[in-house]
Protein backbone atom coordinates (compact mmCIF):
# COMPACT_ATOMS: atom_id res chain seq x y z
CA UNK A 1 0.00 0.00 0.00
CA UNK A 2 1.17 3.50 -0.82
CA UNK A 3 1.93 6.04 1.91
CA UNK A 4 -0.93 8.48 2.43
CA UNK A 5 -0.63 12.00 3.82
CA UNK A 6 -3.83 13.40 5.28
CA UNK A 7 -4.71 16.90 4.14
CA UNK A 8 -8.00 18.71 4.72
CA UNK A 9 -9.90 19.30 1.53
CA UNK A 10 -11.29 22.70 0.55
CA UNK A 11 -14.50 20.81 -0.20
CA UNK A 12 -14.72 19.61 3.41
CA UNK A 13 -14.42 23.23 4.56
CA UNK A 14 -17.11 24.29 2.08
CA UNK A 15 -19.39 21.49 3.34
CA UNK A 16 -19.06 22.72 6.92
CA UNK A 17 -19.78 26.31 5.88
CA UNK A 18 -22.78 25.24 3.81
CA UNK A 19 -24.26 23.24 6.70
CA UNK A 20 -23.85 26.21 9.05
CA UNK A 21 -25.58 28.45 6.50
CA UNK A 22 -28.48 26.00 6.24
CA UNK A 23 -28.87 25.93 10.02
CA UNK A 24 -28.89 29.73 10.09
CA UNK A 25 -31.62 29.89 7.44
CA UNK A 26 -33.77 27.46 9.48
CA UNK A 27 -33.29 29.47 12.68
CA UNK A 28 -34.15 32.76 10.98
CA UNK A 29 -37.26 31.26 9.36
CA UNK A 30 -38.49 29.93 12.73
CA UNK A 31 -37.85 33.23 14.47
CA UNK A 32 -39.69 35.20 11.78
CA UNK A 33 -42.53 32.68 11.65
CA UNK A 34 -43.09 32.63 15.41
CA UNK A 35 -42.92 36.43 15.56
CA UNK A 36 -46.15 36.86 13.56
CA UNK A 37 -48.48 35.84 16.41
CA UNK A 38 -46.82 38.07 19.07
CA UNK A 39 -46.93 41.02 16.67
CA UNK A 40 -50.69 40.57 16.15
CA UNK A 41 -51.23 40.19 19.89
CA UNK A 42 -49.23 43.34 20.71
CA UNK A 43 -51.19 45.31 18.11
CA UNK A 44 -54.50 44.15 19.62
CA UNK A 45 -53.37 45.11 23.14
CA UNK A 46 -52.35 48.56 21.94
CA UNK A 47 -55.68 49.08 20.23
CA UNK A 48 -57.60 47.92 23.30
CA UNK A 49 -55.80 49.74 26.12
CA UNK A 50 -54.20 52.81 24.56
CA UNK A 51 -57.04 54.99 23.40
CA UNK A 52 -54.99 57.86 22.04
CA UNK A 53 -53.00 55.53 19.79
CA UNK A 54 -54.01 52.61 17.59
CA UNK A 55 -52.42 50.31 15.08
CA UNK A 56 -54.42 50.18 11.89
CA UNK A 57 -55.26 46.93 10.13
CA UNK A 58 -53.07 47.99 7.21
CA UNK A 59 -50.01 48.30 9.46
CA UNK A 60 -50.74 44.87 10.97
CA UNK A 61 -51.01 43.42 7.48
CA UNK A 62 -47.68 44.99 6.54
CA UNK A 63 -46.02 43.40 9.59
CA UNK A 64 -47.54 40.02 8.78
CA UNK A 65 -46.72 40.11 5.06
CA UNK A 66 -43.14 41.28 5.77
CA UNK A 67 -42.60 38.43 8.22
CA UNK A 68 -44.10 35.88 5.82
CA UNK A 69 -41.96 37.14 2.94
CA UNK A 70 -38.87 36.89 5.14
CA UNK A 71 -39.79 33.29 6.03
CA UNK A 72 -40.25 32.44 2.35
CA UNK A 73 -36.87 34.03 1.52
CA UNK A 74 -35.15 31.93 4.20
CA UNK A 75 -36.85 28.77 2.90
CA UNK A 76 -35.70 29.59 -0.64
CA UNK A 77 -32.15 30.28 0.60
CA UNK A 78 -32.17 27.00 2.52
CA UNK A 79 -33.25 25.10 -0.59
CA UNK A 80 -30.56 26.73 -2.75
CA UNK A 81 -27.90 26.03 -0.11
CA UNK A 82 -28.99 22.39 0.10
CA UNK A 83 -28.61 21.96 -3.68
CA UNK A 84 -25.14 23.51 -3.55
CA UNK A 85 -24.23 21.29 -0.60
CA UNK A 86 -25.20 18.17 -2.53
CA UNK A 87 -22.96 19.18 -5.45
CA UNK A 88 -20.04 19.77 -3.08
CA UNK A 89 -20.66 16.46 -1.26
CA UNK A 90 -20.67 14.53 -4.55
CA UNK A 91 -17.34 16.12 -5.49
CA UNK A 92 -15.85 15.29 -2.08
CA UNK A 93 -17.06 11.69 -2.33
CA UNK A 94 -15.45 11.40 -5.77
CA UNK A 95 -12.11 12.67 -4.47
CA UNK A 96 -12.18 10.20 -1.57
CA UNK A 97 -12.96 7.30 -3.91
CA UNK A 98 -9.92 8.18 -6.04
CA UNK A 99 -7.73 8.51 -2.95
CA UNK A 100 -8.77 5.06 -1.72
CA UNK A 101 -7.95 3.55 -5.11
CA UNK A 102 -4.53 5.22 -5.27
CA UNK A 103 -3.60 3.62 -1.96
CA UNK A 104 -3.32 0.34 -3.90
CA UNK A 105 -0.13 1.67 -5.51
CA UNK A 106 3.10 0.01 -4.31
CA UNK A 107 4.58 1.11 -0.97
CA UNK A 108 7.31 3.04 -2.79
CA UNK A 109 4.66 5.62 -3.78
CA UNK A 110 3.35 8.50 -1.67
CA UNK A 111 -0.03 10.22 -2.02
CA UNK A 112 -0.72 13.83 -1.04
CA UNK A 113 -4.34 14.97 -1.53
CA UNK A 114 -5.79 18.47 -1.68
CA UNK A 115 -2.76 20.58 -2.53
CA UNK A 116 -2.95 24.31 -3.23
CA UNK A 117 0.17 25.80 -4.85
CA UNK A 118 1.00 29.02 -6.61
CA UNK A 119 3.68 29.98 -9.10
CA UNK A 120 3.63 33.55 -10.38
CA UNK A 121 -0.01 34.41 -11.02
CA UNK A 122 -0.99 30.76 -11.51
CA UNK A 123 -2.81 29.23 -8.55
CA UNK A 124 -3.61 25.52 -8.65
CA UNK A 125 -5.87 23.40 -6.49
CA UNK A 126 -4.72 19.83 -7.08
CA UNK A 127 -6.91 16.89 -6.10
CA UNK A 128 -4.10 14.37 -5.66
CA UNK A 129 -0.33 14.41 -6.19
CA UNK A 130 1.42 11.04 -6.43
CA UNK A 131 5.18 10.79 -5.97
CA UNK A 132 7.08 7.59 -6.76
CA UNK A 133 10.44 6.30 -8.04
CA UNK A 134 9.46 7.11 -11.64
CA UNK A 135 8.40 10.69 -10.99
CA UNK A 136 5.39 12.78 -10.06
CA UNK A 137 1.80 12.46 -11.28
CA UNK A 138 -1.18 14.75 -10.71
CA UNK A 139 -4.58 13.06 -10.67
CA UNK A 140 -7.56 15.30 -11.41
CA UNK A 141 -10.78 13.66 -10.21
CA UNK A 142 -14.33 14.38 -11.33
CA UNK A 143 -17.56 12.92 -9.96
CA UNK A 144 -19.70 13.90 -12.95
CA UNK A 145 -22.63 11.69 -13.88
CA UNK A 146 -24.16 10.91 -17.28
CA UNK A 147 -22.10 10.87 -20.48
CA UNK A 148 -19.00 13.01 -20.93
CA UNK A 149 -18.40 14.21 -24.49
CA UNK A 150 -15.81 16.42 -26.07
CA UNK A 151 -12.23 16.67 -27.20
CA UNK A 152 -9.04 16.94 -25.16
CA UNK A 153 -8.04 20.06 -27.13
CA UNK A 154 -11.32 21.94 -26.50
CA UNK A 155 -11.82 24.47 -23.71
CA UNK A 156 -14.99 22.79 -22.41
CA UNK A 157 -16.46 19.31 -22.22
CA UNK A 158 -20.17 18.44 -22.36
CA UNK A 159 -21.98 16.63 -19.57
CA UNK A 160 -25.03 14.91 -21.07
CA UNK A 161 -27.97 13.58 -19.07
CA UNK A 162 -31.16 11.99 -20.38
CA UNK A 163 -34.65 12.72 -19.10
CA UNK A 164 -37.18 9.91 -18.64
CA UNK A 165 -38.55 10.89 -22.06
CA UNK A 166 -35.11 10.48 -23.63
CA UNK A 167 -34.42 14.20 -24.04
CA UNK A 168 -30.79 15.26 -23.69
CA UNK A 169 -29.80 17.94 -21.18
CA UNK A 170 -26.30 19.28 -21.80
CA UNK A 171 -24.13 21.21 -19.34
CA UNK A 172 -20.79 22.70 -20.33
CA UNK A 173 -17.86 22.40 -17.89
CA UNK A 174 -14.22 23.44 -18.05
CA UNK A 175 -12.15 20.68 -19.62
CA UNK A 176 -10.31 18.82 -16.80
CA UNK A 177 -7.46 18.07 -19.24
CA UNK A 178 -6.90 21.82 -19.60
CA UNK A 179 -7.33 22.21 -15.85
CA UNK A 180 -4.65 19.67 -14.97
CA UNK A 181 -2.29 21.21 -17.55
CA UNK A 182 -2.23 24.35 -15.38
CA UNK A 183 -1.51 22.20 -12.34
CA UNK A 184 1.43 20.57 -14.15
CA UNK A 185 2.87 23.97 -15.03
CA UNK A 186 2.59 25.18 -11.43
CA UNK A 187 4.02 22.09 -9.75
CA UNK A 188 6.86 21.67 -12.30
CA UNK A 189 7.99 25.25 -11.74
CA UNK A 190 7.68 25.08 -7.95
CA UNK A 191 9.95 22.01 -7.93
CA UNK A 192 12.35 23.51 -10.50
CA UNK A 193 12.79 26.59 -8.31
CA UNK A 194 13.95 24.28 -5.52
CA UNK A 195 16.44 22.51 -7.79
CA UNK A 196 14.37 19.48 -8.78
CA UNK A 197 13.89 19.22 -12.52
CA UNK A 198 11.31 16.45 -12.35
CA UNK A 199 8.94 15.53 -15.13
CA UNK A 200 5.34 15.82 -13.93
CA UNK A 201 2.76 13.50 -15.49
CA UNK A 202 -1.00 13.82 -15.19
CA UNK A 203 -4.26 11.98 -15.73
CA UNK A 204 -7.98 12.54 -15.27
CA UNK A 205 -10.19 10.10 -13.38
CA UNK A 206 -14.02 10.06 -13.48
CA UNK A 207 -14.99 8.37 -10.22
CA UNK A 208 -18.70 7.74 -10.88
CA UNK A 209 -19.05 4.11 -11.97
CA UNK A 210 -22.15 4.92 -14.03
CA UNK A 211 -20.45 7.65 -16.07
CA UNK A 212 -19.61 7.00 -19.72
CA UNK A 213 -16.65 8.92 -21.13
CA UNK A 214 -16.65 9.74 -24.86
CA UNK A 215 -13.81 12.25 -25.05
CA UNK A 216 -11.63 12.21 -28.17
CA UNK A 217 -7.88 12.40 -27.61
CA UNK A 218 -6.77 15.05 -30.07
CA UNK A 219 -3.25 16.17 -31.02
CA UNK A 220 -1.67 13.26 -29.14
CA UNK A 221 -2.58 14.66 -25.73
CA UNK A 222 -0.28 13.22 -23.04
CA UNK A 223 -2.96 13.35 -20.31
CA UNK A 224 -5.03 10.15 -20.44
CA UNK A 225 -8.59 9.92 -19.15
CA UNK A 226 -9.75 7.00 -17.00
CA UNK A 227 -13.15 6.19 -15.57
CA UNK A 228 -14.46 3.92 -12.83
CA UNK A 229 -16.84 2.26 -15.27
CA UNK A 230 -13.86 0.66 -17.03
CA UNK A 231 -12.09 -0.20 -13.77
CA UNK A 232 -9.34 1.64 -11.93
CA UNK A 233 -6.44 -0.70 -12.70
CA UNK A 234 -5.63 1.09 -15.96
CA UNK A 235 -4.98 4.28 -14.02
CA UNK A 236 -2.69 2.52 -11.54
CA UNK A 237 -0.82 0.86 -14.41
CA UNK A 238 -0.37 4.23 -16.12
CA UNK A 239 1.12 5.81 -12.99
CA UNK A 240 3.56 2.98 -12.31
CA UNK A 241 4.60 2.52 -15.97
CA UNK A 242 5.64 6.10 -16.74
CA UNK A 243 9.29 6.37 -17.76
CA UNK A 244 11.62 8.93 -16.23
CA UNK A 245 15.16 9.96 -17.11
CA UNK A 246 15.97 10.01 -13.41
CA UNK A 247 14.88 7.44 -10.86
CA UNK A 248 13.86 9.15 -7.63
CA UNK A 249 15.33 7.54 -4.53
CA UNK A 250 13.61 7.55 -1.14
CA UNK A 251 15.50 10.63 0.07
CA UNK A 252 14.57 12.65 -3.03
CA UNK A 253 10.93 11.61 -2.72
CA UNK A 254 10.88 12.81 0.90
CA UNK A 255 12.42 16.16 -0.11
CA UNK A 256 9.82 16.65 -2.87
CA UNK A 257 7.06 15.86 -0.37
CA UNK A 258 8.53 18.39 2.06
CA UNK A 259 8.67 21.07 -0.66
CA UNK A 260 5.04 20.51 -1.63
CA UNK A 261 3.80 20.51 1.96
CA UNK A 262 5.88 23.59 2.88
CA UNK A 263 4.63 25.52 -0.17
CA UNK A 264 1.09 24.43 0.74
CA UNK A 265 1.46 25.87 4.26
CA UNK A 266 3.09 29.04 2.92
CA UNK A 267 0.21 29.72 0.52
CA UNK A 268 -2.41 28.73 3.11
Secondary structure, DSSP 4 states (H G I P E B T S, - for coil): --EEE----HHHHHHHHHHHHHHHHHHHHHHHHHHHHHHHHHHHHHHHH-TT----HHHHHHHHHHHHHHHHHHHHHHHHHHHHHHHHHHHHHHHHHHHHHHTTS-TT-EEEEEEEEEETTEEEEEEEEEEETTEEEEEEEE---SEEEEETTSSEEEEEEE-TT--EEEEEEE-HHHHHHHHHHHHHHHHHHTT----EEEEEEE--TT-EEEEE--TT-S-EEEEGGG-SHHHHHHHHH---SS---HHHHHHHHHHHHHHHHHH-
